[in-house]
Amino acid sequence: MRITLEMGDEDILVLAALSDYKPPTVEAGIKNISDFKVAGIQSENLESVLSKLQCYGLIAYIPEGITGISTADYPFRVLPRGRKFLAAIRDTQTDDTT
């Protein structure tokens, strides 16, 4: 509940975009997380939002090599708690529209 009160629309947009984000491919022209963009979010605010989400335990930064695979191009992962949080928001939105 505390997290919900402290998060803004910007934070939720980034969490949802990261949840839907697929690891980039060279063919797609996206080579690393610095190419990760969220509509309506200024690139200079993105690092702040990612740090905030990590602080709340919704995402994790996985350094390269820790999982045995290269993560340099995709270092952030949405944690189960983050997915549960997004599901609760979606359920609330569905309840509001019925």
C-alpha positions as CSV (number, residue, x, y, z in Angstrom):
1,M,0.0,0.0,0.0
2,R,2.8,2.4,0.9
3,I,4.5,1.8,-2.5
4,T,1.2,2.6,-4.3
5,L,0.9,5.9,-2.5
6,E,4.5,6.9,-3.3
7,M,4.6,5.9,-7.0
8,G,3.6,8.3,-9.7
9,D,2.3,7.6,-13.2
10,E,5.8,7.9,-14.6
11,D,7.0,5.1,-12.3
12,I,4.1,2.8,-13.3
13,L,4.7,3.5,-17.0
14,V,8.4,2.6,-16.8
15,L,7.6,-0.6,-14.8
16,A,5.0,-1.7,-17.3
17,A,7.3,-0.9,-20.2
18,L,10.2,-2.8,-18.6
19,S,7.8,-5.7,-17.9
20,D,6.9,-5.9,-21.6
21,Y,10.5,-5.2,-22.8
22,K,12.2,-8.0,-24.7
23,P,15.9,-8.3,-24.8
24,P,17.2,-6.4,-27.8
25,T,18.6,-7.9,-30.9
26,V,21.2,-6.4,-33.2
27,E,18.8,-6.7,-36.0
28,A,16.3,-4.5,-34.1
29,G,18.9,-1.8,-33.9
30,I,18.7,-1.7,-30.1
31,K,22.0,-2.7,-28.6
32,N,21.7,-1.9,-24.9
33,I,19.5,-0.5,-22.1
34,S,20.5,3.0,-23.0
35,D,18.3,2.6,-26.0
36,F,15.3,1.7,-23.8
37,K,12.7,4.4,-24.2
38,V,9.3,5.0,-22.6
39,A,6.8,7.3,-24.3
40,G,6.3,10.4,-22.3
41,I,9.4,9.9,-20.1
42,Q,12.3,12.2,-20.5
43,S,15.6,10.2,-20.9
44,E,17.2,12.1,-18.0
45,N,14.4,11.0,-15.7
46,L,14.6,7.3,-16.6
47,E,17.6,6.5,-14.4
48,S,15.9,8.1,-11.5
49,V,12.7,6.1,-12.0
50,L,14.7,2.8,-12.5
51,S,16.5,3.5,-9.2
52,K,13.2,4.2,-7.4
53,L,11.7,1.0,-8.7
54,Q,14.8,-1.0,-7.6
55,C,14.6,0.7,-4.2
56,Y,11.0,-0.6,-3.8
57,G,12.0,-4.1,-4.7
58,L,10.0,-4.1,-8.0
59,I,13.0,-4.5,-10.3
60,A,16.6,-5.7,-9.9
61,Y,19.8,-4.7,-11.6
62,I,21.6,-7.9,-12.6
63,P,25.3,-7.2,-13.3
64,E,26.9,-8.9,-16.4
65,G,28.1,-12.4,-15.7
66,I,26.2,-13.1,-12.5
67,T,23.7,-15.4,-14.2
68,G,26.2,-17.0,-16.5
69,I,24.8,-15.1,-19.5
70,S,25.6,-11.7,-20.9
71,T,23.2,-9.1,-19.4
72,A,25.1,-6.0,-20.5
73,D,22.3,-5.3,-23.0
74,Y,19.4,-6.0,-20.6
75,P,20.6,-5.5,-17.0
76,F,17.2,-4.8,-15.4
77,R,14.6,-7.5,-14.6
78,V,11.1,-7.1,-13.2
79,L,10.9,-9.1,-10.1
80,P,7.8,-11.2,-9.1
81,R,6.8,-8.5,-6.7
82,G,6.8,-6.0,-9.6
83,R,4.7,-8.3,-11.8
84,K,2.2,-8.8,-8.9
85,F,2.0,-5.0,-8.4
86,L,1.3,-4.5,-12.1
87,A,-1.4,-7.2,-12.1
88,A,-3.1,-5.6,-9.1
89,I,-3.1,-2.2,-11.0
90,R,-4.6,-3.9,-14.1
91,D,-7.2,-5.7,-11.9
92,T,-8.2,-2.3,-10.3
93,Q,-8.5,-0.7,-13.8
94,T,-10.6,-3.6,-15.0
95,D,-12.9,-3.2,-11.9
96,D,-13.3,0.5,-12.5
97,T,-14.4,0.1,-16.1
98,T,-17.1,-2.5,-15.3
